[in-house]
Amino acid sequence: MVKNLRIAGGYKVVMELYSPYRVRIYEYNDRIKESGYYLKPLHIVHKVVGGRRLKYLYFGRYWYRVVRKRGKVRWVYVGRDKPDPHLPDPPITPFEGIGILVEGNDILVDERTYEVLVKISIRVKGENLLPEVLSE
Protein backbone atom coordinates (compact mmCIF):
# COMPACT_ATOMS: atom_id res chain seq x y z
CA MET A 1 0.00 0.00 0.00
CA VAL A 2 1.29 3.45 -0.93
CA LYS A 3 1.56 5.79 2.02
CA ASN A 4 0.69 9.43 1.35
CA LEU A 5 2.62 12.15 3.15
CA ARG A 6 1.37 15.65 3.88
CA ILE A 7 4.08 18.30 3.77
CA ALA A 8 2.87 21.45 5.51
CA GLY A 9 3.83 24.53 3.48
CA GLY A 10 5.43 22.34 0.83
CA TYR A 11 3.87 24.04 -2.20
CA LYS A 12 6.03 27.16 -1.94
CA VAL A 13 9.18 25.09 -1.49
CA VAL A 14 8.43 22.84 -4.47
CA MET A 15 7.79 25.82 -6.74
CA GLU A 16 11.01 27.48 -5.54
CA LEU A 17 12.96 24.28 -6.28
CA TYR A 18 11.31 24.04 -9.70
CA SER A 19 12.08 27.65 -10.64
CA PRO A 20 15.57 27.17 -12.19
CA TYR A 21 14.28 24.29 -14.33
CA ARG A 22 11.25 26.33 -15.42
CA VAL A 23 13.57 29.13 -16.54
CA ARG A 24 15.58 26.68 -18.68
CA ILE A 25 12.40 25.42 -20.33
CA TYR A 26 11.19 28.97 -21.04
CA GLU A 27 14.58 29.71 -22.64
CA TYR A 28 14.21 26.53 -24.71
CA ASN A 29 10.73 27.60 -25.85
CA ASP A 30 12.13 30.97 -26.85
CA ARG A 31 14.77 29.21 -29.01
CA ILE A 32 12.19 27.03 -30.79
CA LYS A 33 9.34 29.56 -31.14
CA GLU A 34 9.80 29.82 -34.90
CA SER A 35 8.90 26.12 -35.18
CA GLY A 36 5.38 26.82 -33.95
CA TYR A 37 5.79 24.30 -31.12
CA TYR A 38 5.76 24.95 -27.41
CA LEU A 39 6.80 22.67 -24.56
CA LYS A 40 4.60 22.97 -21.49
CA PRO A 41 6.48 21.43 -18.55
CA LEU A 42 3.70 21.54 -15.99
CA HIS A 43 0.04 20.60 -16.30
CA ILE A 44 -2.27 21.91 -13.58
CA VAL A 45 -5.73 20.52 -12.87
CA HIS A 46 -8.14 22.16 -10.40
CA LYS A 47 -10.89 20.14 -8.72
CA VAL A 48 -13.37 20.55 -5.91
CA VAL A 49 -13.78 17.26 -4.05
CA GLY A 50 -16.10 17.06 -1.06
CA GLY A 51 -15.99 20.83 -0.66
CA ARG A 52 -12.16 20.86 -0.68
CA ARG A 53 -10.32 22.88 -3.35
CA LEU A 54 -7.56 20.73 -4.75
CA LYS A 55 -4.88 21.38 -7.32
CA TYR A 56 -2.99 18.60 -9.05
CA LEU A 57 0.46 19.32 -10.50
CA TYR A 58 1.78 16.98 -13.17
CA PHE A 59 5.39 17.58 -14.22
CA GLY A 60 6.32 16.26 -17.64
CA ARG A 61 6.60 17.16 -21.30
CA TYR A 62 3.40 18.33 -22.92
CA TRP A 63 3.88 19.50 -26.50
CA TYR A 64 1.58 22.03 -28.14
CA ARG A 65 1.37 23.56 -31.58
CA VAL A 66 0.64 27.27 -31.59
CA VAL A 67 -1.87 28.10 -34.33
CA ARG A 68 -2.67 31.69 -35.25
CA LYS A 69 -5.83 32.30 -37.19
CA ARG A 70 -7.55 35.65 -37.76
CA GLY A 71 -5.72 37.30 -34.88
CA LYS A 72 -6.51 34.51 -32.43
CA VAL A 73 -4.00 32.16 -30.88
CA ARG A 74 -5.01 28.56 -30.35
CA TRP A 75 -3.00 25.91 -28.51
CA VAL A 76 -3.34 22.41 -29.92
CA TYR A 77 -2.03 19.53 -27.81
CA VAL A 78 0.17 17.24 -29.93
CA GLY A 79 1.43 14.73 -27.35
CA ARG A 80 4.20 13.92 -24.94
CA ASP A 81 6.87 13.07 -27.53
CA LYS A 82 8.91 15.69 -29.35
CA PRO A 83 6.78 16.43 -32.45
CA ASP A 84 9.62 17.31 -34.81
CA PRO A 85 12.89 15.34 -34.80
CA HIS A 86 14.70 18.44 -36.06
CA LEU A 87 13.97 20.33 -32.85
CA PRO A 88 16.81 20.37 -30.33
CA ASP A 89 16.26 18.16 -27.31
CA PRO A 90 14.60 20.04 -24.46
CA PRO A 91 16.32 20.37 -21.10
CA ILE A 92 15.70 17.50 -18.75
CA THR A 93 14.34 18.19 -15.30
CA PRO A 94 14.34 15.86 -12.31
CA PHE A 95 10.67 16.79 -11.82
CA GLU A 96 9.51 14.88 -14.92
CA GLY A 97 7.02 12.17 -14.04
CA ILE A 98 6.12 13.62 -10.65
CA GLY A 99 2.52 14.21 -9.63
CA ILE A 100 1.69 16.35 -6.60
CA LEU A 101 -1.61 17.07 -4.92
CA VAL A 102 -1.83 20.60 -3.52
CA GLU A 103 -4.30 21.54 -0.83
CA GLY A 104 -3.91 25.14 0.31
CA ASN A 105 -0.20 25.57 0.98
CA ASP A 106 0.35 21.89 1.74
CA ILE A 107 1.29 19.12 -0.66
CA LEU A 108 0.40 15.44 -0.52
CA VAL A 109 2.86 13.03 -2.10
CA ASP A 110 3.73 9.35 -1.97
CA GLU A 111 6.99 8.21 -0.37
CA ARG A 112 8.82 7.84 -3.70
CA THR A 113 7.92 11.39 -4.73
CA TYR A 114 8.99 12.69 -1.33
CA GLU A 115 12.40 11.02 -1.75
CA VAL A 116 12.78 12.56 -5.22
CA LEU A 117 11.90 16.01 -3.85
CA VAL A 118 14.47 15.65 -1.05
CA LYS A 119 17.17 14.75 -3.62
CA ILE A 120 16.20 17.72 -5.79
CA SER A 121 16.31 20.03 -2.77
CA ILE A 122 19.79 18.83 -1.83
CA ARG A 123 20.97 19.20 -5.45
CA VAL A 124 19.51 22.70 -5.92
CA LYS A 125 19.95 24.20 -2.44
CA GLY A 126 22.57 22.00 -0.80
CA GLU A 127 20.17 20.84 1.92
CA ASN A 128 16.69 19.46 2.43
CA LEU A 129 14.36 22.47 2.47
CA LEU A 130 11.12 20.48 2.67
CA PRO A 131 9.11 21.26 5.80
CA GLU A 132 8.18 18.64 8.35
CA VAL A 133 6.21 15.68 7.02
CA LEU A 134 2.83 15.06 8.59
CA SER A 135 1.38 11.56 8.07
CA GLU A 136 -1.84 11.47 6.10
PyMOL commands that set and color helices and strands:
alter all, ss='L'
color gray80, all
select helices_A, chain A and resi 10-35+111-125
alter helices_A, ss='H'
color red, helices_A
select strands_A, chain A and resi 4-7+37-49+52-69+72-79+99-103+106-110+133-135
alter strands_A, ss='S'
color yellow, strands_A
deselect
rebuild
show_as cartoon
